Amino acid sequence: MRLARLAHERGAKVVLFTDAWLSPVAEFADVVLPARVEAPSPFDSLVAPMALVETLVAAVHARSGPAAEARMRAAEEASRGEAGT
């Protein structure tokens, strides 16, 4: 909640992925993307919210072009380096 408020106050665009009951962060979000989590089990499922996140990330990445590709490669290389230590 504090991070969303701070980001919002500093002019960042806040995108919230949440369940149908909406996180209190929705108050500060520019975009609210609710997803169903009900499942035929005793536990909520994160399949739908994760699909929503992955779809949006892929779309942003595709629209961002070569700069995003270079950033993604650098992040992957950095994480591989950390995993080896």
N, C-alpha and C positions, 0 to 999 in steps of 0.2 A: 504494500500500500504506500509506504513512504517513498520507495523508488519510483513508482508510477507518478506520484504527486510531484516529486522533484523533477523528473523528466518532463512532465507536462508544464511545470512552471518555467523550465528553461527552454521551452519551445519545441521539444522533441515530439514527434508523432508517436502516440502510444497505441499499439495494436494489442487487443486482449483476446486471447483464446480462452474460452470458459465453458462451463456447462450451462444447462438451461436455467439454472437458478441465478446466474450472473454474479460474478465476483464483485466485491465492493470497489475494485479497481475500475469498474465500468464508469464510475463517476469522472475519472480523469482520462478515459480512453477516447481517442478520435475514431477508432474503429473497434466494434465489438463483434466477435465471431463466435456465437454460441454453437455448441455441438452436443448431440445426444450422447449420453453415456450409459443409458439403461441397457442391461443385458439379461439374458435368461439364466442368470447365475446369481449367487449371493453378492457378487462384486460388480462395481461399475466397470465398464470397458473403456479403455483409452484408444481403441482402434479409430473411431470416427474423429476425435480431436487430433490425433497424430496424422491422419490422412489430410486433414485440413491444413495443419502446419506444414507438412511436406509439400503439398500442392502450392501453397503460397510461396514458400521458399524457392521452389523450382521456377515459378513464374517470375519472381523478382530477379532471380539469378539469370534467367533467359533474357529478360529485358535490360539487364545491366551491362551485357556485352562482355568484351574482352577484359575490361578492368575487373569485373567480378570473377571471371575465370582465373585471372592471375592471383587475386586475393584468396580464392578458394584453394588453389594449388599451394600457395605459401602457408596457409593455415594447416593444410593436411601434412605438409612437410614438417612444420613445427611440431605438430602433435606426434608425428612418428618419431621425431628426435627426442621428445619428452618421454615417450613410451620406452625407449631404449635405455634410458638412464635410471 
